[in-house]
Amino acid sequence: MRLRVLGIMTVLIGCVGGVRAEAAEHFVGAGAHYWRTVDDLADSGFTVEDDGLAYLVSYQYRPEGLFSFEVDVEYFDKGFGGSDTETISPQGYLVFGHGWYAAIGAGVVYSSGLEDEVSDPFYAAKVGLEMALIPRVHLDVNANYRFDAWQQLGDANTDTITLGAVVRFRL
């Protein structure tokens, strides 16, 4: 499973190589992601936070065309996923569209307070709207869905859809 995610990320990064550098735009930003724990996890006896706010840093590479690449790192306070320490989650996305967009990606969760320290990879899908507030500053508001297997994408449960917002600056 981890090799599959690594392979996907390698292919996505490799796609960037054929794009003219002068045509690309780079964005960096920071934001927040409001999450909620799935009820079944808490009912299984885990001591977890029910909901919270994760903070994130984000980088987007936008070559010419309808797709771009995004890398995010989220920071969760103690208690996320049953961890007794802080948690980080690096993620990578392939984004389709500008303005209104859809994205697919993958990531992992890391915490020294988790049993194996690094989780199995998860997949993610998100839709959102990114708009320019002023010429070099953009606001991205999005809805996110994370899942463990591709078959779960078609059966999205509204209890596990989370909301995020990121302010990005064009370099």
Long-range contacts (C-beta under 8 A, 24 or more apart in sequence): 1-120, 1-121, 2-108, 2-120, 2-121, 4-121, 5-106, 5-108, 5-121, 8-106, 9-92, 9-106, 12-69, 12-92, 12-94, 13-69, 15-69, 16-61, 16-63, 16-69, 19-63, 19-64, 20-63, 20-64, 23-63, 23-64, 24-61, 24-62, 24-63, 24-64, 25-60, 25-61, 25-62, 25-170, 25-171, 26-59, 26-60, 26-61, 26-62, 26-170, 26-171, 27-58, 27-59, 27-60, 27-62, 27-138, 27-168, 27-169, 27-170, 27-171, 28-57, 28-58, 28-59, 28-60, 28-168, 28-169, 28-171, 29-57, 29-58, 29-60, 29-138, 29-140, 29-166, 29-167, 29-168, 29-169, 30-55, 30-56, 30-57, 30-58, 30-166, 30-167, 31-55, 31-56, 31-58, 31-140, 31-164, 31-165, 31-166, 31-167, 32-56, 32-164, 32-165, 33-74, 33-144, 33-162, 33-163, 33-164, 34-162, 34-163, 34-164, 35-80, 35-162, 36-159, 36-160, 36-162, 38-159, 38-160, 39-159, 41-81, 41-82, 46-82, 47-79, 47-82, 48-79, 48-80, 48-81, 48-82, 49-77, 49-79, 49-80, 52-76, 52-77, 52-79, 52-80, 54-80, 54-89, 56-164, 56-166, 58-166, 58-168, 60-95, 60-168, 62-98, 66-96, 66-97, 66-98, 67-94, 67-95, 67-96, 67-97, 68-95, 68-98, 69-93, 69-94, 69-95, 70-94, 70-95, 70-103, 70-105, 72-107, 78-113, 80-109, 80-111, 81-109, 81-111, 81-114, 81-119, 82-114, 83-111, 83-113, 83-114, 84-113, 85-111, 85-112, 85-113, 86-111, 86-113, 87-111, 87-113, 87-114, 91-124, 93-124, 93-126, 98-130, 99-129, 99-130, 99-131, 100-127, 100-128, 100-129, 101-127, 101-128, 101-129, 101-130, 102-126, 102-127, 103-127, 103-128, 120-148, 122-146, 122-147, 122-148, 123-147, 123-148, 123-149, 123-150, 123-153, 125-153, 125-156, 126-164, 128-164, 130-168, 133-167, 135-170, 136-169, 136-170, 137-167, 137-168, 137-169, 137-170, 138-167, 138-168, 138-169, 138-170, 139-165, 139-166, 139-167, 139-168, 140-164, 140-165, 140-166, 140-167, 140-168, 141-165, 142-166
